[in-house]
Amino acid sequence: MWGYYGSKSKIVGKYPAPKFDTIVEPFAGTAQYALKYWERDVILIEKYDVIFNLFKWLQTCSKKDILSTQQLKHGESVDDFSWDCQERKDLVGFIITGAPSMPKKTASRWKTVVRPNTQQYRLESIANNLEKVRHRDIIYGDYQDSPDIKATWFIDPPYIVGGKYYKYGSKTINYEYLGRWCKERKGQVIVCEAEGADWLPFSPLVTSRGNKYQHKESVWISENI
């Protein structure tokens, strides 16, 4: 729906389809897997208050609410305007640059001059997907606050290498413990990482291309059905 560092929007179709009626994403972010299979019951767990509050706010919004959002010109800052709520300001902070891990203040040249329709495109995408997020159960907390249920688990934590840019990044995670926790989940378990990670026996999935570099994605899949 909006650009976010580490989002799976371009490769989400490479992961196995869910085998259960309920999808759980313990490191929600923008929850691209749950968005793709939005007809299922969805439980998101998010520790970053900005993302959590954004989703809760979007669940109350109409298309008109989103499409009326102020768009910025090159060099303008979100601090130059008055906003009716912090969530709208944060949303704009996410769509005025590429794929940040936190809302930015100043509109980039790339998103305002080189591609001047980007903000409008993002807002329209969000407005058109509002119905897909209304039914989600969103929990504010750590991955360990996830319900202990049999489900399709899509686990996409900050990567052990490269995941340091999040508010709660790789330095805050005990990956040995996380690996054991993943193995204990019931149902279909899909765990994302980058090539080279060894806290689970990952296998290559796909090579994706970013703006500057190629990223080799890996996955660990377990089925306790």
C-alpha positions in Angstrom: 0.0 0.0 0.0 2.9 2.4 0.7 6.6 2.0 0.3 8.4 0.4 3.3 11.9 -0.9 3.8 12.0 -4.6 3.3 8.5 -4.9 1.9 7.7 -8.1 0.0 5.4 -6.3 -2.5 7.5 -7.3 -5.6 8.1 -11.0 -4.6 5.1 -11.9 -2.4 3.8 -14.2 -5.2 7.0 -16.3 -4.9 6.0 -17.6 -1.5 3.7 -20.6 -1.0 -0.1 -19.8 -0.9 -1.7 -20.1 2.6 -3.1 -23.5 3.5 -5.1 -22.3 6.5 -8.0 -19.9 6.8 -6.0 -17.7 9.3 -2.8 -15.9 8.4 -0.5 -14.6 11.2 2.2 -12.1 10.5 4.3 -11.5 13.7 6.5 -8.8 12.2 3.7 -7.1 10.3 5.3 -4.1 8.6 3.1 -3.4 5.6 1.9 -7.0 5.7 2.1 -7.7 1.9 1.4 -11.4 2.3 -1.8 -10.7 4.3 -2.8 -8.1 1.7 -2.4 -10.6 -1.2 -4.6 -13.1 0.6 -6.8 -10.6 2.3 -10.0 -12.7 2.1 -8.5 -14.9 4.9 -8.7 -14.1 8.6 -5.7 -12.0 9.4 -3.8 -11.4 12.6 -1.0 -8.9 12.6 1.5 -8.2 15.4 3.4 -4.9 15.2 5.9 -3.5 17.7 6.5 -0.2 16.0 3.8 2.2 17.2 3.8 4.3 14.0 2.9 1.3 11.8 0.4 0.0 14.4 -1.4 3.3 14.6 -1.4 3.8 10.9 -3.2 0.5 10.3 -5.7 1.2 13.1 -6.4 4.6 11.5 -6.8 3.2 8.0 -9.4 0.8 9.3 -11.6 3.9 10.1 -10.9 5.8 6.9 -13.0 6.3 3.8 -11.7 6.6 0.3 -12.4 10.3 0.4 -10.4 10.7 3.6 -7.3 9.2 1.9 -7.7 11.0 -1.4 -8.0 14.4 0.2 -4.6 14.0 1.8 -2.1 16.9 1.2 0.6 16.1 -1.4 4.0 17.7 -1.1 6.1 19.4 -3.7 9.9 19.0 -4.0 11.7 20.5 -1.0 8.5 20.8 1.1 8.4 19.3 4.6 5.6 17.6 6.4 6.3 20.2 9.2 5.2 23.0 6.8 1.6 21.9 7.1 -1.1 21.4 9.7 -2.5 17.9 9.9 -5.7 16.7 11.4 -4.0 13.7 13.0 -0.5 12.3 13.4 -1.3 9.2 11.3 -2.0 11.2 8.2 1.3 13.1 8.7 3.1 9.8 9.1 1.4 8.3 6.0 2.7 11.2 3.9 6.1 10.8 5.4 6.1 7.3 4.0 5.0 8.2 0.5 7.2 11.2 -0.2 10.4 9.1 -0.5 11.3 5.6 -1.8 10.9 2.8 0.8 11.9 4.2 4.2 11.9 2.3 7.5 10.4 5.4 9.2 8.4 8.4 8.0 10.5 11.1 6.4 10.0 14.9 6.6 11.1 16.2 3.3 9.8 15.3 -0.2 12.4 13.8 -2.4 13.1 15.0 -5.9 12.6 11.5 -7.3 9.0 11.3 -5.9 8.0 14.8 -6.8 9.9 15.9 -10.0 11.2 12.7 -11.7 8.0 10.8 -10.9 5.5 13.5 -10.0 2.5 11.2 -9.9 3.9 8.9 -7.2 2.1 10.4 -4.3 -1.3 10.3 -6.1 -0.6 6.7 -7.2 0.2 5.7 -3.6 -2.9 7.4 -2.2 -5.2 5.8 -4.8 -3.7 2.4 -4.0 -4.3 2.9 -0.3 -7.8 4.1 -0.9 -8.6 1.2 -3.2 -7.4 -1.3 -0.6 -9.1 0.0 2.5 -11.7 -2.8 2.5 -8.9 -5.3 2.5 -7.6 -4.1 5.9 -10.8 -3.4 7.8 -11.2 -6.9 9.2 -7.7 -7.4 10.4 -7.0 -8.1 14.0 -3.9 -6.0 14.8 -2.0 -6.6 18.0 0.4 -4.0 19.4 3.3 -5.9 20.7 6.3 -8.2 20.2 6.2 -11.4 18.0 6.0 -13.4 21.2 2.6 -11.8 21.8 1.2 -13.8 18.8 -1.6 -16.2 19.6 -0.5 -19.8 19.9 -2.7 -21.2 17.1 -2.5 -23.5 14.1 -2.4 -21.1 11.1 -0.3 -20.0 8.1 2.5 -18.1 9.7 4.3 -15.6 7.5 7.3 -14.5 9.6 9.4 -11.7 8.1 11.7 -10.3 10.8 14.4 -7.7 10.3 17.1 -9.6 8.5 20.2 -10.4 10.6 22.3 -8.6 8.0 20.6 -5.5 6.7 17.9 -5.2 9.2 19.5 -2.6 11.4 17.6 0.3 9.9 14.2 -0.4 11.5 13.1 1.2 14.8 13.4 -2.2 16.3 16.0 -3.7 14.1 18.3 -6.7 14.0 20.3 -5.6 17.0 17.2 -6.0 19.2 16.6 -9.7 18.2 17.9 -12.9 19.6 17.9 -14.9 16.4 18.8 -18.2 18.1 15.7 -17.8 20.2 13.6 -16.6 17.3 14.6 -19.7 15.3 13.4 -22.0 18.1 10.2 -20.0 18.4 9.6 -20.4 14.6 10.0 -24.2 14.8 7.4 -24.3 17.6 4.7 -22.7 15.5 1.8 -24.9 14.5 0.6 -25.2 10.9 2.3 -23.8 7.8 5.3 -21.7 8.7 7.1 -19.5 6.2 10.2 -17.6 7.4 11.9 -14.9 5.3 15.6 -14.0 5.3 18.4 -13.0 3.0 21.1 -15.2 1.6 23.7 -16.1 4.1 21.6 -16.2 7.2 22.0 -19.4 9.2 19.7 -19.2 12.2 17.4 -21.6 10.4 18.2 -23.9 7.5 17.2 -21.4 4.8 17.0 -22.2 1.1 17.2 -19.8 -1.9 13.9 -18.4 -3.0 14.4 -15.6 -5.6 16.8 -12.8 -6.6 15.1 -9.4 -6.6 16.4 -6.2 -7.9 16.3 -2.9 -5.9 17.2 0.5 -7.1 20.9 -0.1 -6.8 21.5 -3.7 -5.8 20.3 -7.2 -6.2 18.9 -9.0 -3.2 19.0 -12.7 -2.9 16.0 -13.8 -0.8 15.9 -17.1 1.2 13.1 -18.9 2.9 12.5 -21.7 5.5 9.2 -23.6 5.3 7.8 -26.0 7.7 4.4 -27.7 7.6 3.0 -29.3 10.7 -0.5 -29.8 9.3 
